Amino acid sequence: MKNYLALVLLCTLTILSCKKEASIQFTKFTADFSNTFGNQDLQINQSYIYGDGNIKFETLHYFLSDIALVKEDGSIVKLSEVERLDFTPTGTDQSPIHFQLVRDSIPVGKYTALRFGFGVKPSLNALSPAQFKVEDPLGKNADYWQSWRSYIFSTMEGRQRPTHT
């Protein structure tokens, strides 16, 4: 009986000493990145009036680093260390290209800002594509300039043609 009473007391103390963990709720987060020329959505292979002529963009991609949400209290929720945003259309679709960064498990809360750096941060820029998997944003040799031992942070290619009057 003495052992039984000690066991019941021990179980009761154990149950009472357990703290209920606060349950954290998560939500889906989507950031939609797009580009504009003047006040228009930028479309690859579409002519835009530029100075005394037209300009047509053929390629556009760039890197963003340390993408994070800033909470109301100033704390940070990291979304990605580095992303390569490619706005070059594939196939025949020439509609405005948007890049979506989607995360399925972001803590519910009040956020005041989306923070990111343009380009590749120094610690990653010191590495080379051979140190990453091919499907990684930094795994493509075409985005790396071997002579400089540096990533090419942004690529924008196009053609300008004078307007004939």
N, C-alpha and C positions, 0 to 999 in steps of 0.2 A: 504494500500500500504506500509506503514511504517513497519507493522508487517510482511508482505510478504518479504520485503527486508531484514529485520533482520533475518528471517527464512532461506533465501537463503544464507546469509553471515555466519550464524551459521553452516549450513550444509557444506558449502565449507570449513570452518576452520576445522570442524570435519574430513572431508575426507582428507584434506591435513596433518592433524596431525597424522593420522594413519601411522604407520611404517609397511612396508612390512616385515613380519617375514622371516628370512632365512629358506628356506626349507631344512630339513635334509633328506638325502637319506640313506636308509638302505639296507643291503645285508645279504645273508646267510653266516654263518661261520660254518665250520666243522673242528674239531680237531680229528685226528685218532691216538689212542694210541695202541701200540703193544709192544711185548716183544721179546727179542732175547736171545739165548744161544750161546755164541761165535759169529759167524757171520751168524747164521741161525735164521729164525723165530721160536720162541718157540711154540711147539705144545704140548698140554696136552696128556699124555699117549703114547708119543713117546720116545724111548730110545736115550740117548746122551752119547757119550764117556766122562767119567769123571774120571780122575786119572787112576787107574788100573781096572776100572769097568765101569758100565753103570749107569746112573741115569734116572729115569722116573718121570716127574712131573705129579701129579694127580689133584691138586687144585691150583689155583692162583687167589687171589683178594686182593685189597688194596684200601685205601682211599686217595683222594686228596682234599685239602681245598683251599679256596680263589683262585679259578681259574679265571684268568683275562688276558685280552690283554693289552699291554702297547703301547700307541700311541707314535708317533714320538716326540711329545712335552712333553712326560713324564706322561701325564694323563692316567688314568686307566679306562677300560671298563670291569666291572665285568661280568663274565659268569656264575659262580656258587659258592655258599658258600661251598658245599661239594658234592662229587660224590664218589660212590663205584664202582670201576672198576673191573668187574668180568670176568676173562678170562677162566673160567671153561666151557667146552663145554656142551651143553645140547643135549640129544639124542645120535645118533651115529656119528655125524659129528666131525671129529678129525682134521679138517683143522686149520691153525693158527687163533687164535681168536684176533679180534681187537675190541676196544671199541671206539665208536664215540660219541663225545659231539657235538651236533648240536644246533645252535641258529639261528633263522630265522630273527631276527631284530637287527643286529649289525650296528652301524653307519659306513658309508663308510669313509675310511681314511687310513693313512699310519701307520702301526703297526710295531714295532720293536721286540716284544717279546711276548711269552706266559708265564705267571708267575703262579706258583702254589706251595703249600706246601704239603709235604708228610705227610699223617696221618690225624688226626682230630684235628683242632685247639683247644686250651685250653677252650675257651668259650663254644664250643659245646661238648668237651670231658667231661665237668663237668656235662652234662645232661645224662639221661638214655634213652633206647629205648622206655620206657613207655610214654615218653614225645613227641613222634613222631608218625605219622601215619605209619602203617605197610609198605606201599609202599615207604616211605621216605628212602633215603640211610642209615639213622641212626635208622631206625625203627625195625631192626632185632636183636632179643636177641642173636642169634648165634655169632654176631660180638661184643658182650659186655662181659667183664669179671667182674662179680659182685664183686668178692673178692677185686679187685683192683679199682673198680668204674671207669673203663676206657674202652674205645673201643679198640679192637684188630686192630691195624693199618694195618697190613698186614698178610695174611695167604698164605703160600706156603707149600704144602705137596707133598711128593714123596717118591720114594724108590730107594736105591742104591743097585746094585747087582755086585758082583765081576765078572770079566771076567775069565772064566776057560780056561787055555791053555793046 
